[in-house]
Amino acid sequence: FFRTFAYYTVKDRLTQILTKVIDTVHRNKNTFFEAHGDEGMEAEKKALSFFSKLRNELQTNKPILPLNDEKPDTQIWNQYLDYQKTLLSNGEEPSWFRSPWLYVECYMYRRIQEGMLLSPPISEFDVFRDVKNESFFQSQQAMLALCIHLQELKGKMSSLSNDEVRDEIHKLLQVSLWGNKCDLSISGGQDNSQKTSVLSSLEDFKAFILVDDMNSLWNILSRNRDGNTESRTRVDIVLDNAGFELVTDFVLADAMLSLNLATEVHFHGKVMPWYVSDTTKRDFDWTIQQCLAINNKWMSKCGQTWKENLKKGRWVYHEHLFWTLPHEFCTMAEVAPDLYTELQKSDLVFFKGDLNYRKLTGDRKWDFTVPFSQALRSFHPAPLCSVRTLKADVQVGLQAGVGERLSATETDWMISGKYGIIQFSPAV
């Protein structure tokens, strides 16, 4: 265990992220003072004390503690801790280095939220806001290239054949895939922005897509193009990172509507700051507003369209507590039946990124060739597709020999972000 990527993540990367949280809260003390006076200053001290203690717990492998705030999910988290205790023998306590990686990582982000909740009146402050905003602004050139491409595509879409439409959507799906490289939780909150246009590199990147199930996706998406004005196609996107990746998701969603491949797109975000760069409602709205306000006609035109899509109900934003629980997705029907029922309304659900993939597959050490649908176990609400660059050591559904060959030549192939998948599973 002490040589694994999981151990490195918990011991080094999570510590690094907590240190940045402490620094961010301290740097914003003037903001807290201006908004709340002495009360804000006291709250800042309280939050700093909480996070310093949390960092010490992590570094010294202390037992996992129950949550002490009073949010709707507090009891669920504490019940999950009780469940973890049942998995250990001889009365051993779950601790930071002696618990499942997925659980401990999620738990840290939930404890960060607890630290803010217990520090009113600054409880609403997003400790990752500054790095998310910075990442957005540093990726502007790449976003601009993408928005120009989208507007040019819209200008010629009436003359495109079905094959050309398929190729265009495939291209934007690949952009959305490689946009998933921009993950601040992997870089420990360091600069992760996309400086150059991904579009010009797609051919070079194709060799690094280990699974590409575009044909299966096209079978679903092309149904709506057959001219049946009564048909409705709902596509859902379970979001990952804010910043450049979110804009790639917006562009893909916009294109699917414009090219008559979908009639509505539903986005699913996080209810609290999560994994540094994950998308919250504030990030979602802020990104559209920034695109709208930027002094560039192509980008602001995109922002305007996206705002109208929300207004007209062609785009719908959802948030649910389940996405920020430690539970695997195969438990969703039991733990969050309302969310499972919502996803069952979809014709196709895209799951962006690594954390979603880990929860889809239960973060288990599957053999590389195990079929994706088997690794999902009981989670089959609708046809679904994982779009991720590999940054955690779990991968299924590969052709025989591929995983072994890569392991022999590149020891870090599952965690480097160099490889990607567009992996489909039908509804069962």
Solvent accessible surface area in square Angstrom, and as a share of the most:
residue,aa,sasa,rsa
1,F,97,0.41
2,F,109,0.45
3,R,244,0.89
4,T,57,0.33
5,F,30,0.12
6,A,15,0.11
7,Y,38,0.14
8,Y,99,0.38
9,T,0,0.00
10,V,3,0.02
11,K,87,0.37
12,D,61,0.32
13,R,7,0.03
14,L,0,0.00
15,T,19,0.11
16,Q,68,0.30
17,I,2,0.01
18,L,0,0.00
19,T,59,0.34
20,K,69,0.29
21,V,1,0.01
22,I,27,0.14
23,D,68,0.35
24,T,9,0.05
25,V,0,0.00
26,H,89,0.40
27,R,141,0.51
28,N,12,0.06
29,K,70,0.30
30,N,97,0.50
31,T,68,0.39
32,F,8,0.03
33,F,100,0.42
34,E,145,0.65
35,A,71,0.55
36,H,73,0.33
37,G,25,0.24
38,D,109,0.56
39,E,114,0.51
40,G,0,0.00
41,M,53,0.24
42,E,103,0.46
43,A,3,0.02
44,E,6,0.03
45,K,116,0.49
46,K,115,0.49
47,A,0,0.00
48,L,34,0.17
49,S,72,0.46
50,F,41,0.17
51,F,0,0.00
52,S,48,0.31
53,K,121,0.51
54,L,0,0.00
55,R,63,0.23
56,N,75,0.39
57,E,12,0.05
58,L,0,0.00
59,Q,92,0.41
60,T,69,0.40
61,N,54,0.27
62,K,88,0.37
63,P,55,0.35
64,I,4,0.02
65,L,68,0.34
66,P,69,0.44
67,L,8,0.04
68,N,117,0.60
69,D,9,0.05
70,E,167,0.75
71,K,90,0.38
72,P,104,0.65
73,D,0,0.00
74,T,14,0.08
75,Q,125,0.55
76,I,52,0.26
77,W,5,0.02
78,N,37,0.19
79,Q,98,0.44
80,Y,33,0.12
81,L,6,0.03
82,D,81,0.42
83,Y,112,0.42
84,Q,9,0.04
85,K,75,0.32
86,T,104,0.60
87,L,104,0.52
88,L,53,0.26
89,S,74,0.48
90,N,152,0.78
91,G,73,0.70
92,E,82,0.37
93,E,85,0.38
94,P,1,0.01
95,S,9,0.06
96,W,2,0.01
97,F,20,0.08
98,R,123,0.45
99,S,17,0.11
100,P,66,0.41
101,W,27,0.10
102,L,12,0.06
103,Y,5,0.02
104,V,0,0.00
105,E,1,0.00
106,C,0,0.00
107,Y,4,0.02
108,M,0,0.00
109,Y,1,0.00
110,R,0,0.00
111,R,11,0.04
112,I,6,0.03
113,Q,30,0.13
114,E,4,0.02
115,G,0,0.00
116,M,3,0.01
117,L,35,0.17
118,L,60,0.30
119,S,1,0.01
120,P,86,0.54
121,P,45,0.28
122,I,6,0.03
123,S,23,0.15
124,E,167,0.75
125,F,25,0.10
126,D,16,0.08
127,V,7,0.04
128,F,8,0.03
129,R,75,0.27
130,D,40,0.21
131,V,35,0.20
132,K,6,0.03
133,N,28,0.14
134,E,97,0.44
135,S,8,0.05
136,F,1,0.00
137,F,96,0.40
138,Q,72,0.32
139,S,0,0.00
140,Q,49,0.22
141,Q,126,0.56
142,A,2,0.02
143,M,0,0.00
144,L,35,0.17
145,A,33,0.25
146,L,4,0.02
147,C,0,0.00
148,I,55,0.28
149,H,34,0.15
150,L,0,0.00
151,Q,16,0.07
152,E,103,0.46
153,L,3,0.01
154,K,47,0.20
155,G,70,0.67
156,K,95,0.40
157,M,66,0.30
158,S,115,0.74
159,S,90,0.58
160,L,24,0.12
161,S,57,0.37
162,N,76,0.39
163,D,102,0.53
164,E,83,0.37
165,V,0,0.00
166,R,51,0.19
167,D,79,0.41
168,E,18,0.08
169,I,1,0.00
170,H,26,0.12
171,K,70,0.30
172,L,2,0.01
173,L,1,0.01
174,Q,5,0.02
175,V,1,0.01
176,S,0,0.00
177,L,0,0.00
178,W,4,0.02
179,G,0,0.00
180,N,0,0.00
181,K,85,0.36
182,C,5,0.03
183,D,12,0.06
184,L,4,0.02
185,S,3,0.02
186,I,52,0.26
187,S,35,0.22
188,G,0,0.00
189,G,8,0.08
190,Q,89,0.40
191,D,89,0.46
192,N,22,0.11
193,S,17,0.11
194,Q,35,0.15
195,K,109,0.46
196,T,95,0.55
197,S,34,0.22
198,V,7,0.04
199,L,36,0.18
200,S,99,0.64
201,S,29,0.19
202,L,11,0.05
203,E,129,0.58
204,D,103,0.53
205,F,54,0.23
206,K,86,0.36
207,A,87,0.68
208,F,61,0.26
209,I,22,0.11
210,L,42,0.21
211,V,20,0.11
212,D,62,0.32
213,D,40,0.21
214,M,4,0.02
215,N,105,0.54
216,S,35,0.22
217,L,0,0.00
218,W,32,0.11
219,N,101,0.52
220,I,8,0.04
221,L,1,0.01
222,S,21,0.13
223,R,137,0.50
224,N,18,0.09
225,R,63,0.23
226,D,112,0.58
227,G,60,0.57
228,N,80,0.41
229,T,131,0.76
230,E,150,0.67
231,S,34,0.22
232,R,154,0.56
233,T,8,0.05
234,R,20,0.07
235,V,0,0.00
236,D,0,0.00
237,I,1,0.01
238,V,2,0.01
239,L,2,0.01
240,D,8,0.04
241,N,0,0.00
242,A,10,0.08
243,G,3,0.03
244,F,3,0.01
245,E,0,0.00
246,L,0,0.00
247,V,0,0.00
248,T,1,0.01
249,D,0,0.00
250,F,0,0.00
251,V,1,0.00
252,L,3,0.02
253,A,0,0.00
254,D,2,0.01
255,A,0,0.00
256,M,0,0.00
257,L,8,0.04
258,S,26,0.16
259,L,4,0.02
260,N,86,0.44
261,L,0,0.00
262,A,3,0.02
263,T,33,0.19
264,E,30,0.13
265,V,0,0.00
266,H,12,0.05
267,F,0,0.00
268,H,2,0.01
269,G,2,0.02
270,K,10,0.04
271,V,54,0.31
272,M,11,0.05
273,P,25,0.15
274,W,0,0.00
275,Y,12,0.05
276,V,3,0.02
277,S,1,0.01
278,D,3,0.02
279,T,1,0.01
280,T,12,0.07
281,K,89,0.38
282,R,82,0.30
283,D,3,0.01
284,F,1,0.00
285,D,59,0.31
286,W,48,0.17
287,T,1,0.01
288,I,7,0.03
289,Q,89,0.40
290,Q,41,0.18
291,C,0,0.00
292,L,36,0.18
293,A,77,0.59
294,I,33,0.17
295,N,159,0.82
296,N,41,0.21
297,K,141,0.60
298,W,83,0.29
299,M,3,0.01
300,S,26,0.17
301,K,111,0.47
302,C,0,0.00
303,G,0,0.00
304,Q,79,0.35
305,T,36,0.21
306,W,0,0.00
307,K,94,0.40
308,E,67,0.30
309,N,8,0.04
310,L,53,0.26
311,K,175,0.74
312,K,144,0.61
313,G,38,0.37
314,R,96,0.35
315,W,2,0.01
316,V,47,0.27
317,Y,34,0.13
318,H,40,0.18
319,E,87,0.39
320,H,42,0.19
321,L,46,0.23
322,F,2,0.01
323,W,6,0.02
324,T,0,0.00
325,L,3,0.02
326,P,2,0.01
327,H,19,0.09
328,E,37,0.17
329,F,1,0.00
330,C,30,0.18
331,T,42,0.24
332,M,0,0.00
333,A,52,0.40
334,E,148,0.66
335,V,50,0.29
336,A,5,0.04
337,P,75,0.47
338,D,90,0.47
339,L,6,0.03
340,Y,30,0.11
341,T,72,0.42
342,E,35,0.16
343,L,0,0.00
344,Q,98,0.43
345,K,119,0.50
346,S,9,0.06
347,D,43,0.22
348,L,0,0.00
349,V,0,0.00
350,F,3,0.01
351,F,0,0.00
352,K,3,0.01
353,G,0,0.00
354,D,10,0.05
355,L,15,0.08
356,N,8,0.04
357,Y,0,0.00
358,R,8,0.03
359,K,2,0.01
360,L,0,0.00
361,T,0,0.00
362,G,7,0.07
363,D,38,0.20
364,R,106,0.39
365,K,162,0.69
366,W,55,0.19
367,D,103,0.53
368,F,41,0.17
369,T,67,0.39
370,V,23,0.13
371,P,72,0.45
372,F,11,0.04
373,S,40,0.26
374,Q,103,0.46
375,A,0,0.00
376,L,0,0.00
377,R,72,0.26
378,S,78,0.50
379,F,1,0.00
380,H,32,0.14
381,P,10,0.06
382,A,3,0.03
383,P,27,0.17
384,L,1,0.01
385,C,0,0.00
386,S,0,0.00
387,V,0,0.00
388,R,0,0.00
389,T,0,0.00
390,L,0,0.00
391,K,6,0.03
392,A,1,0.01
393,D,39,0.20
394,V,5,0.03
395,Q,2,0.01
396,V,0,0.00
397,G,25,0.24
398,L,9,0.05
399,Q,142,0.63
400,A,92,0.71
401,G,36,0.35
402,V,26,0.15
403,G,0,0.00
404,E,101,0.45
405,R,150,0.55
406,L,15,0.08
407,S,47,0.30
408,A,88,0.68
409,T,103,0.60
410,E,44,0.20
411,T,133,0.77
412,D,70,0.36
413,W,4,0.01
414,M,26,0.11
415,I,49,0.25
416,S,56,0.36
417,G,4,0.04
418,K,75,0.32
419,Y,12,0.05
420,G,0,0.00
421,I,0,0.00
422,I,0,0.00
423,Q,4,0.02
424,F,33,0.14
425,S,2,0.01
426,P,74,0.47
427,A,50,0.39
428,V,141,0.81
